[in-house]
Amino acid sequence: MEYLLQDWYANKGNIKAQLVLFHFRLAQMFRRAPKPLFYLLIPYLVFYRVVFEWILSIELPWNTQVGSGLKLYHGQGLVVNDHCIIGKNCTLRHNTTIGHKELQKDVFSDSPIIGDNVDIGPNVCIIGPITIGDNVIIGAGSVVVKDLEENMIYAGNPAKIIKKREDEPN
């Protein structure tokens, strides 16, 4: 419940993101409800899935671990695997995919772990059992398949270091 306000303020002026993240945090809270109450809340979880995943195309499963202050810009086409871990104060933009990869038929890798203060550009694909350090910027259209060091700016396919961050991350 504490993250509701932090996400709300992180997305100030972006009503769509505020609405999506409010319902995401509510669904997370309902998912952890005791069994008898959980069963009563199933219609809400179905509502969340239908409206946000199917209609708005923002696939942010309620069991994904996400730190406070998540920012969504243009949310459309966002796909996040439910086993990903996303740190505090991260930014996700449209047409971004964060997930595991199929190693062989029906055998999948682990999902990415994303540190704090990571800014992910549009059309980025982050796949596999990788770790992205804190204070990283990933440029638009990048494909990330290996670990990324903290305090760096990456871009390209595959993502490569462009330069070290010299600004103070938020």
N, C-alpha and C positions, 0 to 999 in steps of 0.2 A: 504493500500500500504506500510505503514511503516514496517509491519511485514515481508514483503518479504525478506529483507536483514537479519533480525534477525533470521528467520527460516533457511535461507541459511547458515549463519555462525554457527548456532547451529548444523547443520548437515554436517560440513566441511568434505570432503572426502567421503561422502555417496551420490553419484550422484542420486540414485533412490529416496531417501528421499527428496533431494533438488528439484527434478523434481515434485514429488507428491505434496509437500507443496507449491511450486511455483504455480502450477495449482489450488490447493485448495484455496489459497489466491486470485488468479485471479478470480475464480468462485465466491468467496464471494463478491468481488468488483463488478462483473457484476450483481450479484443478487440484489444489492442495486441501480442499475442504474435506472434512470427515465423510466417510462413505454414505451415510444416510442423506446428508445435505448434498453431496456430490451428485447423487442420482437425480435430485430435484433440479440441479443446475445444468444438466445435460442439454436441455433445449437452448440455453444461452451459448454453450460451447458449439453447438451446431450452427446457431445464428452467426457466431464469430467466423467459423469456417466458411460458410456460404457467402456472407457479405464481404469479408476482407480478403479471403483467398480467391474465391471464384469470381466475384463481381469486380472488386477493386484490384485484383491481381497483385496482392501483397501477401506473399506466402511467408509469414512469420509465425511459425507454430508456437502455441502457448507453452510448450515445455522446453523451449529454447532458453538457455541461460544468457541473460542480457543484463549488463550493469546499468546503473542509473544514467540519465542524461542522454539517451539515444536520440539522435537527430535523423529524420527521414526527409530527404528532398525528392519530390516528384514520385515517391513510392512505387509507381507503376512498374510492373515487371520484376519486382524484387522477389528472389527466391533464397530462403535461408533454411538450411537443413536443421532439423530439430536437435541434433547432437552437437551443433556448433556452440562455442562459448564466445561471447562478445563482451569486451570490457566496458568500462565507464566512459562516458562522453565521446562515443564513436559516432561517425556520420556515415550513413548509407544512402546512395543515390540510385536512381532508376536503372532498370535492366541489369542489376547486379545479381550474380549467383554465388552463393557460399555453400559448399557442400562436400560430400565425400565422392570417391570415384569407385567404379566397379572394377575390382581386381580380376575377377573371373565370374562366371555366371552365378548370380545371387550371393557373391562374397564381396563386401564393401570395405573400404579403408575407413579409418577414423575421420572425423570432421575437423576443420580448422579451429584453432584457438586464436582469437584476436585480442590483442592487448588493449590498454587504455589509450584514449585520445587518438584513435586511428581514423583517418579521413579517407574514405573509399570513394573514388570517382565513379561516374556513370559507365555502364557496360563493362564492369570489371568481373572477372571470373576467378574465384579463389577455390581451388579444389584440392582435396586430399588431407592427409594427416600432417598439417603444417602449423607452425606457430608464427604469428606476426607480432613483432615487438611493439612496445609502447611508442607513442608519438610518431607514427608512420603516416605518410601520405602516399596513396596509391593513385597514380594518374589514370585518366579515362582510357578505357579499352584495354587495360592491362590484363594479362593472364598470369596468375600467381600459382605456382606448383611447388615452390620450395620455400623454406623458412626465410623470413625477412627480419633483418636486424632493426633494433629500435633507433629512433631519431634520424631516420633517413627518408628520402623521397625516391619513390620507384615509379617506373613507367615501362611500357613495352610488352612485347610478346616473344619470349617470356619476360616477366618483370625484372628489370635490372636497376641498380642504384643509379640515380641521376645526380644526386648530391646529398650532403649531410644537411639536416635541418638546422638552421641557425636562429630561427625565431623561437620565441617562447610558446610552447603548446598551451592551449587553454585548459 
